[in-house]
Amino acid sequence: MVVGSRIKDERLKRDMSQQQLGELLGVTKVSVCGYENGTRTPTMETFLKLIDILNMEPNYILGRDVDVVCEEETQYSKKKSRVLKMSKADLAIIKEIKKYPKLYNKLCSDLSRTVELMERRIN
């Protein structure tokens, strides 16, 4: 959900409404909302317009500036090569959560609160 949150952040930095961005892109406000929430994917043409309008680097909007993850049986650790090591169990949890886009997006937008609510529900 990196893409959606970055679109929203950049739009808000420019004090632009979803309606205004949609008009510049030639799409509806609902489409822009979908891009930001991760429920819709822009066409390549719209994506290119989006990065031009918001003056964004493609690697940034795609989340390619984020640390790389590799699968190993170790605890988390940072290396100079920007590789973040994760246990297989942690990767399995992430893969499972990504099967549920609404939950994944909620975790991305408000991690602490969502985990707290999940903990309460379990207990």
A tleap script that builds the chain and sets N, CA, C and O, in Angstrom:
source leaprc.protein.ff14SB
mol = sequence {
  NMET VAL VAL GLY SER ARG ILE LYS ASP GLU
  ARG LEU LYS ARG ASP MET SER GLN GLN GLN
  LEU GLY GLU LEU LEU GLY VAL THR LYS VAL
  SER VAL CYS GLY TYR GLU ASN GLY THR ARG
  THR PRO THR MET GLU THR PHE LEU LYS LEU
  ILE ASP ILE LEU ASN MET GLU PRO ASN TYR
  ILE LEU GLY ARG ASP VAL ASP VAL VAL CYS
  GLU GLU GLU THR GLN TYR SER LYS LYS LYS
  SER ARG VAL LEU LYS MET SER LYS ALA ASP
  LEU ALA ILE ILE LYS GLU ILE LYS LYS TYR
  PRO LYS LEU TYR ASN LYS LEU CYS SER ASP
  LEU SER ARG THR VAL GLU LEU MET GLU ARG
  ARG ILE CASN
}
set mol.1.N position { 0.812 -1.177 0.000 }
set mol.1.CA position { 0.000 0.000 0.000 }
set mol.1.C position { 0.862 1.249 0.000 }
set mol.1.O position { 0.396 2.364 0.236 }
set mol.2.N position { 2.110 1.021 -0.269 }
set mol.2.CA position { 3.047 2.138 -0.333 }
set mol.2.C position { 2.626 3.117 -1.405 }
set mol.2.O position { 2.658 4.328 -1.182 }
set mol.3.N position { 2.235 2.625 -2.552 }
set mol.3.CA position { 1.885 3.501 -3.673 }
set mol.3.C position { 0.742 4.439 -3.295 }
set mol.3.O position { 0.842 5.649 -3.497 }
set mol.4.N position { -0.324 3.902 -2.756 }
set mol.4.CA position { -1.484 4.711 -2.406 }
set mol.4.C position { -1.186 5.783 -1.378 }
set mol.4.O position { -1.617 6.927 -1.521 }
set mol.5.N position { -0.447 5.414 -0.341 }
set mol.5.CA position { -0.148 6.403 0.701 }
set mol.5.C position { 0.762 7.500 0.168 }
set mol.5.O position { 0.664 8.652 0.592 }
set mol.6.N position { 1.636 7.151 -0.749 }
set mol.6.CA position { 2.525 8.170 -1.321 }
set mol.6.C position { 1.777 9.102 -2.270 }
set mol.6.O position { 2.058 10.299 -2.325 }
set mol.7.N position { 0.836 8.555 -3.007 }
set mol.7.CA position { 0.006 9.409 -3.871 }
set mol.7.C position { -0.752 10.403 -2.993 }
set mol.7.O position { -0.766 11.603 -3.265 }
set mol.8.N position { -1.373 9.891 -1.949 }
set mol.8.CA position { -2.152 10.757 -1.056 }
set mol.8.C position { -1.263 11.816 -0.403 }
set mol.8.O position { -1.618 12.994 -0.373 }
set mol.9.N position { -0.108 11.398 0.118 }
set mol.9.CA position { 0.805 12.345 0.765 }
set mol.9.C position { 1.208 13.465 -0.179 }
set mol.9.O position { 1.195 14.637 0.198 }
set mol.10.N position { 1.564 13.105 -1.406 }
set mol.10.CA position { 1.999 14.116 -2.375 }
set mol.10.C position { 0.844 15.018 -2.791 }
set mol.10.O position { 1.030 16.220 -2.984 }
set mol.11.N position { -0.336 14.447 -2.927 }
set mol.11.CA position { -1.518 15.256 -3.274 }
set mol.11.C position { -1.796 16.271 -2.169 }
set mol.11.O position { -2.044 17.445 -2.440 }
set mol.12.N position { -1.752 15.811 -0.930 }
set mol.12.CA position { -2.030 16.700 0.195 }
set mol.12.C position { -0.952 17.768 0.361 }
set mol.12.O position { -1.253 18.896 0.752 }
set mol.13.N position { 0.308 17.420 0.067 }
set mol.13.CA position { 1.387 18.417 0.128 }
set mol.13.C position { 1.104 19.578 -0.812 }
set mol.13.O position { 1.506 20.713 -0.559 }
set mol.14.N position { 0.409 19.277 -1.897 }
set mol.14.CA position { 0.101 20.300 -2.894 }
set mol.14.C position { -1.269 20.934 -2.654 }
set mol.14.O position { -1.768 21.695 -3.482 }
set mol.15.N position { -1.873 20.603 -1.491 }
set mol.15.CA position { -3.177 21.146 -1.119 }
set mol.15.C position { -4.192 20.927 -2.241 }
set mol.15.O position { -4.927 21.837 -2.625 }
set mol.16.N position { -4.213 19.696 -2.753 }
set mol.16.CA position { -5.058 19.346 -3.889 }
set mol.16.C position { -6.113 18.336 -3.425 }
set mol.16.O position { -5.800 17.408 -2.680 }
set mol.17.N position { -7.345 18.514 -3.862 }
set mol.17.CA position { -8.397 17.555 -3.525 }
set mol.17.C position { -8.323 16.356 -4.481 }
set mol.17.O position { -7.662 16.409 -5.518 }
set mol.18.N position { -9.010 15.288 -4.107 }
set mol.18.CA position { -9.079 14.126 -5.003 }
set mol.18.C position { -9.786 14.524 -6.292 }
set mol.18.O position { -9.428 14.058 -7.373 }
set mol.19.N position { -10.780 15.378 -6.174 }
set mol.19.CA position { -11.512 15.859 -7.354 }
set mol.19.C position { -10.580 16.600 -8.304 }
set mol.19.O position { -10.605 16.365 -9.512 }
set mol.20.N position { -9.754 17.500 -7.759 }
set mol.20.CA position { -8.829 18.279 -8.587 }
set mol.20.C position { -7.814 17.366 -9.276 }
set mol.20.O position { -7.537 17.519 -10.466 }
set mol.21.N position { -7.262 16.417 -8.518 }
set mol.21.CA position { -6.293 15.495 -9.115 }
set mol.21.C position { -6.955 14.652 -10.195 }
set mol.21.O position { -6.374 14.413 -11.253 }
set mol.22.N position { -8.163 14.209 -9.921 }
set mol.22.CA position { -8.899 13.413 -10.906 }
set mol.22.C position { -9.116 14.177 -12.211 }
set mol.22.O position { -8.975 13.621 -13.300 }
set mol.23.N position { -9.462 15.458 -12.085 }
set mol.23.CA position { -9.671 16.269 -13.280 }
set mol.23.C position { -8.391 16.404 -14.097 }
set mol.23.O position { -8.424 16.350 -15.326 }
set mol.24.N position { -7.260 16.582 -13.407 }
set mol.24.CA position { -5.979 16.680 -14.118 }
set mol.24.C position { -5.598 15.352 -14.784 }
set mol.24.O position { -4.974 15.334 -15.845 }
set mol.25.N position { -5.983 14.249 -14.146 }
set mol.25.CA position { -5.660 12.927 -14.691 }
set mol.25.C position { -6.669 12.456 -15.741 }
set mol.25.O position { -6.378 11.563 -16.536 }
set mol.26.N position { -7.849 13.062 -15.735 }
set mol.26.CA position { -8.907 12.611 -16.638 }
set mol.26.C position { -9.642 11.395 -16.093 }
set mol.26.O position { -10.151 10.573 -16.855 }
set mol.27.N position { -9.693 11.285 -14.750 }
set mol.27.CA position { -10.417 10.188 -14.094 }
set mol.27.C position { -11.330 10.798 -13.026 }
set mol.27.O position { -11.261 11.997 -12.755 }
set mol.28.N position { -12.173 9.979 -12.433 }
set mol.28.CA position { -13.087 10.462 -11.408 }
set mol.28.C position { -12.407 10.554 -10.047 }
set mol.28.O position { -11.335 9.992 -9.820 }
set mol.29.N position { -13.067 11.282 -9.152 }
set mol.29.CA position { -12.615 11.367 -7.761 }
set mol.29.C position { -12.594 9.968 -7.145 }
set mol.29.O position { -11.702 9.649 -6.358 }
set mol.30.N position { -13.564 9.144 -7.496 }
set mol.30.CA position { -13.648 7.774 -6.980 }
set mol.30.C position { -12.415 6.965 -7.388 }
set mol.30.O position { -11.907 6.162 -6.605 }
set mol.31.N position { -11.939 7.180 -8.611 }
set mol.31.CA position { -10.735 6.486 -9.065 }
set mol.31.C position { -9.521 6.910 -8.255 }
set mol.31.O position { -8.722 6.068 -7.844 }
set mol.32.N position { -9.378 8.206 -8.022 }
set mol.32.CA position { -8.249 8.709 -7.229 }
set mol.32.C position { -8.316 8.126 -5.829 }
set mol.32.O position { -7.295 7.703 -5.286 }
set mol.33.N position { -9.496 8.098 -5.240 }
set mol.33.CA position { -9.685 7.501 -3.914 }
set mol.33.C position { -9.262 6.029 -3.930 }
set mol.33.O position { -8.611 5.554 -3.000 }
set mol.34.N position { -9.633 5.323 -4.981 }
set mol.34.CA position { -9.250 3.919 -5.124 }
set mol.34.C position { -7.746 3.726 -5.234 }
set mol.34.O position { -7.196 2.783 -4.665 }
set mol.35.N position { -7.077 4.615 -5.963 }
set mol.35.CA position { -5.613 4.535 -6.066 }
set mol.35.C position { -4.986 4.717 -4.690 }
set mol.35.O position { -4.053 4.004 -4.319 }
set mol.36.N position { -5.510 5.681 -3.942 }
set mol.36.CA position { -4.951 5.983 -2.624 }
set mol.36.C position { -5.224 4.878 -1.616 }
set mol.36.O position { -4.405 4.626 -0.733 }
set mol.37.N position { -6.368 4.218 -1.741 }
set mol.37.CA position { -6.726 3.143 -0.807 }
set mol.37.C position { -6.204 1.780 -1.234 }
set mol.37.O position { -6.295 0.810 -0.482 }
set mol.38.N position { -5.658 1.710 -2.443 }
set mol.38.CA position { -5.128 0.436 -2.927 }
set mol.38.C position { -6.175 -0.511 -3.471 }
set mol.38.O position { -5.905 -1.700 -3.642 }
set mol.39.N position { -7.370 -0.002 -3.748 }
set mol.39.CA position { -8.426 -0.857 -4.295 }
set mol.39.C position { -8.532 -0.758 -5.816 }
set mol.39.O position { -9.239 -1.539 -6.451 }
set mol.40.N position { -7.820 0.212 -6.389 }
set mol.40.CA position { -7.767 0.375 -7.848 }
set mol.40.C position { -6.330 0.601 -8.271 }
set mol.40.O position { -5.515 1.119 -7.507 }
set mol.41.N position { -6.030 0.207 -9.495 }
set mol.41.CA position { -4.700 0.401 -10.054 }
set mol.41.C position { -4.826 1.276 -11.299 }
set mol.41.O position { -5.603 0.963 -12.200 }
set mol.42.N position { -4.067 2.369 -11.353 }
set mol.42.CA position { -4.163 3.226 -12.534 }
set mol.42.C position { -3.581 2.529 -13.774 }
set mol.42.O position { -2.705 1.671 -13.665 }
set mol.43.N position { -4.079 2.911 -14.931 }
set mol.43.CA position { -3.484 2.415 -16.166 }
set mol.43.C position { -2.076 2.994 -16.272 }
set mol.43.O position { -1.732 3.922 -15.540 }
set mol.44.N position { -1.280 2.468 -17.154 }
set mol.44.CA position { 0.082 2.980 -17.331 }
set mol.44.C position { 0.047 4.448 -17.739 }
set mol.44.O position { 0.842 5.254 -17.256 }
set mol.45.N position { -0.870 4.786 -18.624 }
set mol.45.CA position { -0.989 6.175 -19.075 }
set mol.45.C position { -1.330 7.092 -17.896 }
set mol.45.O position { -0.734 8.158 -17.742 }
set mol.46.N position { -2.280 6.678 -17.074 }
set mol.46.CA position { -2.674 7.473 -15.908 }
set mol.46.C position { -1.539 7.546 -14.899 }
set mol.46.O position { -1.306 8.592 -14.294 }
set mol.47.N position { -0.839 6.442 -14.719 }
set mol.47.CA position { 0.299 6.415 -13.785 }
set mol.47.C position { 1.369 7.416 -14.218 }
set mol.47.O position { 1.908 8.149 -13.389 }
set mol.48.N position { 1.672 7.447 -15.503 }
set mol.48.CA position { 2.677 8.384 -16.008 }
set mol.48.C position { 2.227 9.830 -15.830 }
set mol.48.O position { 3.031 10.696 -15.484 }
set mol.49.N position { 0.935 10.091 -16.067 }
set mol.49.CA position { 0.412 11.433 -15.823 }
set mol.49.C position { 0.530 11.784 -14.343 }
set mol.49.O position { 0.878 12.909 -13.985 }
set mol.50.N position { 0.238 10.816 -13.499 }
set mol.50.CA position { 0.269 11.018 -12.054 }
set mol.50.C position { 1.652 11.424 -11.565 }
set mol.50.O position { 1.787 12.360 -10.778 }
set mol.51.N position { 2.681 10.716 -12.036 }
set mol.51.CA position { 4.029 11.072 -11.582 }
set mol.51.C position { 4.468 12.424 -12.141 }
set mol.51.O position { 5.258 13.130 -11.515 }
set mol.52.N position { 3.958 12.781 -13.315 }
set mol.52.CA position { 4.266 14.111 -13.866 }
set mol.52.C position { 3.547 15.209 -13.084 }
set mol.52.O position { 4.157 16.211 -12.711 }
set mol.53.N position { 2.265 15.021 -12.839 }
set mol.53.CA position { 1.471 16.033 -12.128 }
set mol.53.C position { 1.996 16.250 -10.717 }
set mol.53.O position { 2.109 17.388 -10.262 }
set mol.54.N position { 2.317 15.159 -10.021 }
set mol.54.CA position { 2.784 15.269 -8.641 }
set mol.54.C position { 4.300 15.425 -8.549 }
set mol.54.O position { 4.858 15.534 -7.457 }
set mol.55.N position { 4.958 15.435 -9.709 }
set mol.55.CA position { 6.412 15.606 -9.767 }
set mol.55.C position { 7.131 14.600 -8.859 }
set mol.55.O position { 7.937 14.974 -8.006 }
set mol.56.N position { 6.820 13.324 -9.064 }
set mol.56.CA position { 7.365 12.254 -8.227 }
set mol.56.C position { 8.321 11.380 -9.031 }
set mol.56.O position { 8.171 11.228 -10.243 }
set mol.57.N position { 9.280 10.824 -8.358 }
set mol.57.CA position { 10.174 9.854 -8.970 }
set mol.57.C position { 9.451 8.501 -9.022 }
set mol.57.O position { 8.859 8.094 -8.022 }
set mol.58.N position { 9.485 7.799 -10.152 }
set mol.58.CA position { 8.814 6.492 -10.236 }
set mol.58.C position { 9.265 5.515 -9.154 }
set mol.58.O position { 8.432 4.812 -8.583 }
set mol.59.N position { 10.565 5.455 -8.859 }
set mol.59.CA position { 11.036 4.532 -7.827 }
set mol.59.C position { 10.474 4.884 -6.458 }
set mol.59.O position { 10.215 3.990 -5.653 }
set mol.60.N position { 10.285 6.149 -6.184 }
set mol.60.CA position { 9.719 6.573 -4.908 }
set mol.60.C position { 8.265 6.133 -4.789 }
set mol.60.O position { 7.874 5.520 -3.795 }
set mol.61.N position { 7.467 6.449 -5.807 }
set mol.61.CA position { 6.045 6.103 -5.735 }
set mol.61.C position { 5.837 4.587 -5.678 }
set mol.61.O position { 4.875 4.118 -5.070 }
set mol.62.N position { 6.722 3.827 -6.300 }
set mol.62.CA position { 6.604 2.369 -6.294 }
set mol.62.C position { 7.181 1.710 -5.044 }
set mol.62.O position { 7.089 0.494 -4.872 }
set mol.63.N position { 7.777 2.522 -4.175 }
set mol.63.CA position { 8.322 1.984 -2.937 }
set mol.63.C position { 9.678 1.327 -3.092 }
set mol.63.O position { 10.110 0.568 -2.224 }
set mol.64.N position { 10.344 1.613 -4.183 }
set mol.64.CA position { 11.654 1.003 -4.423 }
set mol.64.C position { 12.765 1.665 -3.632 }
set mol.64.O position { 13.917 1.239 -3.706 }
set mol.65.N position { 12.436 2.695 -2.882 }
set mol.65.CA position { 13.435 3.335 -2.031 }
set mol.65.C position { 13.434 2.708 -0.636 }
set mol.65.O position { 14.213 3.110 0.228 }
set mol.66.N position { 12.556 1.718 -0.417 }
set mol.66.CA position { 12.427 1.048 0.870 }
set mol.66.C position { 13.426 -0.108 0.944 }
set mol.66.O position { 13.777 -0.702 -0.076 }
set mol.67.N position { 13.877 -0.418 2.157 }
set mol.67.CA position { 14.835 -1.499 2.344 }
set mol.67.C position { 14.358 -2.801 1.705 }
set mol.67.O position { 13.163 -3.095 1.693 }
set mol.68.N position { 15.288 -3.565 1.184 }
set mol.68.CA position { 15.028 -4.857 0.580 }
set mol.68.C position { 14.934 -5.898 1.688 }
set mol.68.O position { 15.616 -5.784 2.706 }
set mol.69.N position { 14.104 -6.898 1.498 }
set mol.69.CA position { 13.951 -7.945 2.495 }
set mol.69.C position { 14.463 -9.254 1.911 }
set mol.69.O position { 14.167 -9.588 0.764 }
set mol.70.N position { 15.233 -9.993 2.706 }
set mol.70.CA position { 15.659 -11.317 2.269 }
set mol.70.C position { 15.209 -12.326 3.308 }
set mol.70.O position { 15.083 -11.990 4.486 }
set mol.71.N position { 14.966 -13.552 2.890 }
set mol.71.CA position { 14.433 -14.576 3.766 }
set mol.71.C position { 15.570 -15.408 4.353 }
set mol.71.O position { 16.306 -16.073 3.624 }
set mol.72.N position { 15.701 -15.364 5.658 }
set mol.72.CA position { 16.695 -16.168 6.360 }
set mol.72.C position { 16.162 -16.485 7.745 }
set mol.72.O position { 15.224 -15.841 8.215 }
set mol.73.N position { 16.742 -17.454 8.388 }
set mol.73.CA position { 16.355 -17.851 9.737 }
set mol.73.C position { 17.091 -17.013 10.774 }
set mol.73.O position { 17.771 -17.569 11.637 }
set mol.74.N position { 16.973 -15.704 10.711 }
set mol.74.CA position { 17.666 -14.847 11.659 }
set mol.74.C position { 16.727 -13.787 12.189 }
set mol.74.O position { 15.624 -13.610 11.673 }
set mol.75.N position { 17.154 -13.095 13.196 }
set mol.75.CA position { 16.411 -11.963 13.721 }
set mol.75.C position { 16.594 -10.784 12.759 }
set mol.75.O position { 17.409 -10.847 11.839 }
set mol.76.N position { 15.842 -9.727 12.975 }
set mol.76.CA position { 15.974 -8.539 12.146 }
set mol.76.C position { 17.350 -7.922 12.355 }
set mol.76.O position { 17.844 -7.855 13.481 }
set mol.77.N position { 17.956 -7.478 11.281 }
set mol.77.CA position { 19.224 -6.763 11.406 }
set mol.77.C position { 19.413 -5.885 10.179 }
set mol.77.O position { 19.006 -6.242 9.073 }
set mol.78.N position { 20.032 -4.737 10.389 }
set mol.78.CA position { 20.306 -3.813 9.290 }
set mol.78.C position { 21.740 -4.011 8.835 }
set mol.78.O position { 22.642 -4.175 9.657 }
set mol.79.N position { 21.947 -3.996 7.545 }
set mol.79.CA position { 23.281 -4.076 6.973 }
set mol.79.C position { 23.517 -2.839 6.129 }
set mol.79.O position { 22.572 -2.161 5.725 }
set mol.80.N position { 24.760 -2.555 5.871 }
set mol.80.CA position { 25.083 -1.399 5.035 }
set mol.80.C position { 24.527 -1.545 3.632 }
set mol.80.O position { 24.273 -0.547 2.958 }
set mol.81.N position { 24.338 -2.765 3.191 }
set mol.81.CA position { 23.822 -2.993 1.839 }
set mol.81.C position { 22.313 -2.749 1.755 }
set mol.81.O position { 21.696 -3.022 0.725 }
set mol.82.N position { 21.725 -2.241 2.830 }
set mol.82.CA position { 20.295 -1.958 2.902 }
set mol.82.C position { 19.443 -3.207 2.786 }
set mol.82.O position { 18.332 -3.145 2.260 }
set mol.83.N position { 19.938 -4.341 3.266 }
set mol.83.CA position { 19.160 -5.573 3.263 }
set mol.83.C position { 18.653 -5.801 4.675 }
set mol.83.O position { 19.433 -5.780 5.627 }
set mol.84.N position { 17.371 -6.016 4.817 }
set mol.84.CA position { 16.757 -6.292 6.098 }
set mol.84.C position { 16.440 -7.778 6.136 }
set mol.84.O position { 15.682 -8.280 5.306 }
set mol.85.N position { 17.017 -8.475 7.093 }
set mol.85.CA position { 16.784 -9.915 7.190 }
set mol.85.C position { 15.563 -10.174 8.050 }
set mol.85.O position { 15.365 -9.535 9.083 }
set mol.86.N position { 14.746 -11.122 7.608 }
set mol.86.CA position { 13.541 -11.473 8.344 }
set mol.86.C position { 13.437 -12.985 8.458 }
set mol.86.O position { 13.936 -13.720 7.606 }
set mol.87.N position { 12.791 -13.435 9.506 }
set mol.87.CA position { 12.593 -14.868 9.675 }
set mol.87.C position { 11.520 -15.356 8.692 }
set mol.87.O position { 10.717 -14.562 8.201 }
set mol.88.N position { 11.511 -16.640 8.415 }
set mol.88.CA position { 10.500 -17.211 7.522 }
set mol.88.C position { 9.102 -17.036 8.098 }
set mol.88.O position { 8.139 -16.817 7.364 }
set mol.89.N position { 9.003 -17.134 9.416 }
set mol.89.CA position { 7.704 -16.950 10.065 }
set mol.89.C position { 7.169 -15.539 9.835 }
set mol.89.O position { 5.987 -15.358 9.541 }
set mol.90.N position { 8.040 -14.542 9.968 }
set mol.90.CA position { 7.615 -13.158 9.750 }
set mol.90.C position { 7.179 -12.941 8.306 }
set mol.90.O position { 6.180 -12.269 8.053 }
set mol.91.N position { 7.915 -13.500 7.369 }
set mol.91.CA position { 7.538 -13.371 5.956 }
set mol.91.C position { 6.206 -14.059 5.679 }
set mol.91.O position { 5.401 -13.560 4.893 }
set mol.92.N position { 5.968 -15.204 6.322 }
set mol.92.CA position { 4.706 -15.922 6.144 }
set mol.92.C position { 3.541 -15.084 6.661 }
set mol.92.O position { 2.475 -15.060 6.046 }
set mol.93.N position { 3.735 -14.400 7.781 }
set mol.93.CA position { 2.695 -13.529 8.335 }
set mol.93.C position { 2.374 -12.406 7.352 }
set mol.93.O position { 1.206 -12.127 7.081 }
set mol.94.N position { 3.411 -11.765 6.822 }
set mol.94.CA position { 3.215 -10.671 5.870 }
set mol.94.C position { 2.492 -11.162 4.616 }
set mol.94.O position { 1.563 -10.507 4.142 }
set mol.95.N position { 2.909 -12.309 4.074 }
set mol.95.CA position { 2.258 -12.852 2.879 }
set mol.95.C position { 0.786 -13.146 3.135 }
set mol.95.O position { -0.060 -12.887 2.278 }
set mol.96.N position { 0.477 -13.690 4.320 }
set mol.96.CA position { -0.914 -14.007 4.654 }
set mol.96.C position { -1.748 -12.736 4.795 }
set mol.96.O position { -2.869 -12.671 4.290 }
set mol.97.N position { -1.212 -11.736 5.472 }
set mol.97.CA position { -1.939 -10.476 5.659 }
set mol.97.C position { -2.208 -9.796 4.319 }
set mol.97.O position { -3.261 -9.183 4.143 }
set mol.98.N position { -1.279 -9.895 3.376 }
set mol.98.CA position { -1.465 -9.253 2.074 }
set mol.98.C position { -2.609 -9.873 1.273 }
set mol.98.O position { -3.055 -9.288 0.286 }
set mol.99.N position { -3.090 -11.048 1.683 }
set mol.99.CA position { -4.236 -11.663 1.021 }
set mol.99.C position { -5.526 -10.925 1.360 }
set mol.99.O position { -6.554 -11.137 0.717 }
set mol.100.N position { -5.471 -10.063 2.366 }
set mol.100.CA position { -6.629 -9.314 2.829 }
set mol.100.C position { -6.328 -7.824 2.696 }
set mol.100.O position { -5.870 -7.200 3.653 }
set mol.101.N position { -6.580 -7.243 1.512 }
set mol.101.CA position { -6.189 -5.858 1.239 }
set mol.101.C position { -6.703 -4.835 2.252 }
set mol.101.O position { -5.973 -3.913 2.615 }
set mol.102.N position { -7.947 -4.983 2.713 }
set mol.102.CA position { -8.472 -4.013 3.675 }
set mol.102.C position { -7.681 -4.064 4.979 }
set mol.102.O position { -7.322 -3.026 5.535 }
set mol.103.N position { -7.415 -5.262 5.459 }
set mol.103.CA position { -6.639 -5.415 6.694 }
set mol.103.C position { -5.222 -4.893 6.492 }
set mol.103.O position { -4.695 -4.179 7.345 }
set mol.104.N position { -4.605 -5.244 5.374 }
set mol.104.CA position { -3.241 -4.795 5.085 }
set mol.104.C position { -3.168 -3.262 5.042 }
set mol.104.O position { -2.261 -2.661 5.617 }
set mol.105.N position { -4.124 -2.647 4.363 }
set mol.105.CA position { -4.153 -1.182 4.272 }
set mol.105.C position { -4.375 -0.548 5.633 }
set mol.105.O position { -3.776 0.480 5.949 }
set mol.106.N position { -5.239 -1.162 6.444 }
set mol.106.CA position { -5.480 -0.646 7.789 }
set mol.106.C position { -4.220 -0.754 8.635 }
set mol.106.O position { -3.894 0.171 9.379 }
set mol.107.N position { -3.511 -1.865 8.531 }
set mol.107.CA position { -2.255 -2.034 9.267 }
set mol.107.C position { -1.223 -1.006 8.813 }
set mol.107.O position { -0.493 -0.451 9.634 }
set mol.108.N position { -1.164 -0.756 7.511 }
set mol.108.CA position { -0.202 0.229 6.992 }
set mol.108.C position { -0.531 1.637 7.459 }
set mol.108.O position { 0.375 2.422 7.741 }
set mol.109.N position { -1.807 1.966 7.544 }
set mol.109.CA position { -2.186 3.336 7.886 }
set mol.109.C position { -2.193 3.607 9.384 }
set mol.109.O position { -1.936 4.735 9.805 }
set mol.110.N position { -2.481 2.595 10.196 }
set mol.110.CA position { -2.568 2.806 11.647 }
set mol.110.C position { -2.165 1.521 12.356 }
set mol.110.O position { -3.002 0.864 12.976 }
set mol.111.N position { -0.909 1.165 12.269 }
set mol.111.CA position { -0.412 -0.113 12.767 }
set mol.111.C position { -0.695 -0.327 14.243 }
set mol.111.O position { -1.295 -1.337 14.613 }
set mol.112.N position { -0.281 0.593 15.085 }
set mol.112.CA position { -0.423 0.410 16.535 }
set mol.112.C position { -1.875 0.195 16.945 }
set mol.112.O position { -2.191 -0.723 17.702 }
set mol.113.N position { -2.745 1.047 16.438 }
set mol.113.CA position { -4.163 0.950 16.805 }
set mol.113.C position { -4.782 -0.352 16.305 }
set mol.113.O position { -5.549 -0.986 17.030 }
set mol.114.N position { -4.464 -0.755 15.092 }
set mol.114.CA position { -5.045 -1.971 14.525 }
set mol.114.C position { -4.572 -3.199 15.296 }
set mol.114.O position { -5.367 -4.093 15.586 }
set mol.115.N position { -3.301 -3.248 15.624 }
set mol.115.CA position { -2.769 -4.386 16.389 }
set mol.115.C position { -3.400 -4.415 17.783 }
set mol.115.O position { -3.723 -5.485 18.301 }
set mol.116.N position { -3.571 -3.250 18.380 }
set mol.116.CA position { -4.205 -3.164 19.700 }
set mol.116.C position { -5.631 -3.714 19.650 }
set mol.116.O position { -6.040 -4.464 20.536 }
set mol.117.N position { -6.382 -3.344 18.618 }
set mol.117.CA position { -7.744 -3.849 18.462 }
set mol.117.C position { -7.768 -5.354 18.236 }
set mol.117.O position { -8.639 -6.051 18.758 }
set mol.118.N position { -6.822 -5.851 17.467 }
set mol.118.CA position { -6.728 -7.298 17.230 }
set mol.118.C position { -6.417 -8.030 18.534 }
set mol.118.O position { -6.993 -9.082 18.811 }
set mol.119.N position { -5.523 -7.482 19.320 }
set mol.119.CA position { -5.153 -8.086 20.614 }
set mol.119.C position { -6.367 -8.144 21.542 }
set mol.119.O position { -6.601 -9.159 22.199 }
set mol.120.N position { -7.138 -7.057 21.595 }
set mol.120.CA position { -8.344 -7.036 22.427 }
set mol.120.C position { -9.333 -8.100 21.978 }
set mol.120.O position { -9.950 -8.780 22.798 }
set mol.121.N position { -9.474 -8.232 20.668 }
set mol.121.CA position { -10.423 -9.205 20.104 }
set mol.121.C position { -10.022 -10.630 20.472 }
set mol.121.O position { -10.884 -11.464 20.751 }
set mol.122.N position { -8.739 -10.913 20.475 }
set mol.122.CA position { -8.249 -12.258 20.812 }
set mol.122.C position { -8.511 -12.569 22.282 }
set mol.122.O position { -8.914 -13.675 22.641 }
set mol.123.N position { -8.273 -11.568 23.118 }
set mol.123.CA position { -8.462 -11.777 24.567 }
set mol.123.C position { -9.929 -11.691 24.896 }
set mol.123.O position { -10.311 -11.836 26.057 }
savepdb mol mol.pdb
quit
